[in-house]
Amino acid sequence: MAANPDLVVELVFVETLGDRTQHDEVPLHTIGGLGVFVKEIEHAVLRGDADVAVHSAKDLPSSVAEGLHLGALCERRDARDVLIGATLAGLPRGATVATGSVRRRAQLAVARADLRFVELRGNIHTRLGKVPAGGAIVMAAAALEVLDLLGEVTDYLPTGSFVPSPGQGCVAVECRADDHDMIEALASIDHRPTRQAVEVERAYLAELGTGCSLPVGAYATGRTLTAFLSTDDRLQHAVDTIPLPEDHDDALARSAELARSMRDALP
């Protein structure tokens, strides 16, 4: 850990339910929803097999598991979704787009109602090998950035209409709630502007009481929050951008209020 050069770090690899279920025909939202990539890792920390759990913040449920502490939300990378294989405008009519995300499908369907969708699972390199003929796959720019694979990107999707998942582009680190030394160590890599933004996004998600089961997006930047919500059948959707109060608690409350109003506006 660069912020703590005297700290000896050993990697502990944990296979999650999401890792074990890699068949493209099995939709991600049907095998456990939000948390499918984090629960086993969190249990390893709670058992003492590891001291910290490292996740993509977008995979975290909206509430922290009992006995754990969200010690760091690291500085956010590019939060945008990207297409690989074709640009959105360049996709032929009726083209196939591969993605396991109900949010991405809903947002793409708003922009291009003619597109058809298939599941996409596996690690980054596996996914890159599954670009449909004449179509595209959707991925997170941040994941490609980490692996120096941004050269594969064909099109960056704007966050105003393709609103990212809450926490997308941010690495979250959890530790045991009673491990005060680790809490202190993780504080050195916590990025306050990112934490405040992601907490606002997670407040939106928490108010909805859902995760992967509904198409949900929330992205806070500067003093604004943009949110997306769709029905399961993708026939109705809402997108809204609001200013956020300077006070952080007020911003969290405003985010929850937006979630309620958008949910109530949909059938």
DONURO-729942 format. One record per residue (C-alpha): y, z, x; residue in one letter. Coordinates in steps of 0.001 Angstrom, whole numbers, padded with zeros to 6 digits, always signed. Last residue first. Example, Ala and Ser with C-alpha at 12.3 -4.5 7.8 and 13.67 -1.06 7.14 Angstrom:
-001060+007140+013670s
-004500+007800+012300a
//
This chain:
+002951-012921-046137p
+005402-012615-043230l
+008804-010983-043648a
+007352-007466-043566d
+005872-008066-040123r
+009192-009410-038822m
+011114-006419-040206s
+008624-003885-038873r
+008483-005439-035406a
+012281-005574-035243l
+012484-001861-036066e
+010003-001092-033288a
+012184-002976-030812s
+015315-001212-032052r
+013622+002168-031554a
+012689+001270-027984l
+016250+000064-027327a
+017644+003322-028753d
+015441+005257-026355d
+016675+003072-023499h
+020381+003526-024232d
+022185+000248-023523e
+021319-001123-026960p
+019268-004333-027121l
+020505-007645-028481p
+018097-009519-030756i
+016009-012683-030544t
+013701-013681-033394d
+010638-015845-033894v
+008584-015806-037100a
+005345-017482-038102h
+003462-018756-041128q
+000515-021171-041293l
-001035-019874-038049r
-004152-018737-039988d
-003953-015292-038405d
-000300-014927-039367t
+002286-015290-036646s
+004646-013062-034720l
+007061-013875-031913f
+009655-011628-030281a
+012704-012106-028059t
+014420-008978-026788l
+017864-008993-025180t
+019775-006736-022790r
+018570-008306-019558g
+015097-009588-020307t
+012685-008359-022928a
+009735-010538-023963y
+007508-009943-026970a
+004661-012122-028236g
+002038-011536-030908v
-000634-013823-032408p
-002796-011257-034202l
-006185-009796-033228s
-005244-009748-029531c
-003123-006651-029927g
-002440-004600-033024t
-000653-001544-034332g
+002431-003577-035191l
+004635-000683-034088e
+002727-000427-030818a
+003335-004100-030039l
+007111-003794-030413y
+007112-000567-028392a
+005077-002412-025745r
+007873-004961-025357e
+010493-002222-024944v
+008257-000435-022426e
+007861-003727-020550v
+011629-004139-020192a
+012219-000541-019094q
+009369-000660-016621r
+010560-003976-015177t
+014070-002629-014618p
+012611+000561-013061r
+010177-001014-010644h
+007416+001516-009859d
+006182+001064-006299i
+007417+004417-004922s
+006479+006218-008150a
+002857+005391-007371l
+002796+007887-004505a
+004253+010701-006627e
+001732+010087-009415i
-000977+009997-006771m
-000010+013420-005466d
+000236+014779-009024h
-003287+013800-010019d
-003329+015629-013388d
-002583+012527-015501a
-005260+010536-013723r
-003944+007238-012400c
-002749+003960-013894e
-001208+000902-012205v
+000341-001976-014146a
+000961-005437-012661v
+003644-007435-014495c
+003719-011151-015336g
+002971-010579-019015q
+003868-007065-020171g
+004072-007912-023863p
+002560-011385-024270s
+004942-014235-023519p
+007225-015954-026079v
+006615-019699-026116f
+009760-020502-028090s
+012423-018702-026051g
+010070-018163-023118t
+010184-021842-022164p
+006836-023476-021266l
+006495-024637-017656y
+004717-027995-017367d
+002245-029630-014973t
+001324-026592-012883v
-001348-027123-010209e
+001179-026705-007395g
+001660-023142-008631l
-001662-022281-007006l
-000551-019727-004404d
-003129-017211-005709l
-000511-014691-006871v
+001644-017521-008243e
-001227-018851-010346l
-001636-015505-012096a
+002143-015218-012546a
+002422-018646-014189a
+000093-017541-016968a
-002376-020203-018094m
-002736-022942-020702v
-005207-025802-020304i
-004492-029464-020864a
-005629-032659-022564g
-006642-036248-021802g
-010074-035086-020710a
-010167-031312-021135p
-009078-029212-018109v
-012084-027010-017342k
-012035-026926-013521g
-008816-024947-013436l
-010497-022383-015647r
-013230-021739-013097t
-010641-021319-010336h
-008702-018758-012362i
-011704-016723-013505n
-013640-017511-016657g
-012847-018334-020275r
-011216-021141-022279l
-011896-021697-025965e
-011031-024997-027667v
-007889-026122-029470f
-006712-029200-031354r
-003138-030481-031199l
-001490-032281-034112d
+000742-029369-035151a
+002666-029648-031883r
+005494-027143-031412a
+004311-024633-034020v
+000684-025285-033058a
+001566-024513-029436l
+002922-021128-030490q
-000124-020287-032597a
-002583-021395-029925r
-000756-019404-027255r
-000813-016272-029392r
-004506-016659-030269v
-005286-016744-026545s
-008592-018212-025354g
-006959-021438-024255t
-008046-025070-023919a
-005786-027800-025304v
-007313-030944-026816t
-005151-033947-027659a
-004609-035004-031283g
-001547-037104-030389r
-001441-037664-026647p
-000037-034835-024497l
+003087-036018-022680g
+005572-033859-024567a
+003623-030708-023717l
+003179-031843-020122t
-000294-032691-018934a
-003248-031296-016975g
-002082-027737-016419i
+000287-026153-018910l
+002275-023040-018126v
+003044-019700-019757d
+006122-017895-018498r
+006414-014319-017211a
+007344-015238-013635d
+006700-012105-011548r
+007595-008605-012676r
+008228-005790-010265e
+005401-003282-010544c
+004879-001031-013536l
+003719+002161-011913a
+002233+005530-012823g
+000928+004884-016305l
-000794+008265-016619h
-004378+008843-017735l
-006144+011771-019415g
-006003+010215-022880e
-005691+006445-022711a
-002152+005030-022634v
-000932+003552-025918s
-000030-000126-026497s
-003386-001337-025222p
-003195-002807-021722l
-004126-006447-021048d
-000487-007606-020824k
+000083-005101-018002a
-002361-006979-015777s
-004398-004119-014500h
-004877-001815-011522v
-006695+001493-012030a
-006074+004325-009592v
-008113+007126-008009d
-011567+005575-008280a
-015043+006903-009061d
-013374+010080-010342g
-014880+009838-013822r
-011409+009285-015365l
-010720+006557-012826v
-014001+004752-013560a
-013337+005133-017295h
-010017+003320-016865e
-011769+000415-015170i
-014371+000262-017947e
-011601+000154-020569k
-009366-002451-018922v
-010481-006036-019582f
-011434-005597-023259v
-008326-003468-023784g
-006775-005687-026467l
-009501-007176-028622g
-013097-006015-028359g
-015383-009008-028358i
-013911-011098-031195t
-010429-011514-029677h
-011920-013220-026609l
-013523-016017-028595p
-017209-016554-027651v
-017841-020311-027345e
-016365-020366-023857d
-019074-018015-022599h
-017669-015509-020126q
-018726-012212-021652t
-019386-010057-018589r
-015795-010209-017323d
-014370-009280-020728g
-016799-006379-020962l
-015520-005168-017604t
-017034-005360-014122e
-015551-002762-011777v
-014707-003385-008119f
-013564-000409-006049v
-011106-001375-003321l
-010389+001156-000590e
-006811+002091+000314v
-005853+004383+003206v
-002304+005695+002718l
-000260+005907+005892d
+001701+002746+005031p
+002939+004124+001661n
+005328+001467+000281a
+003124-001265+001777a
+000000+000000+000000m
//
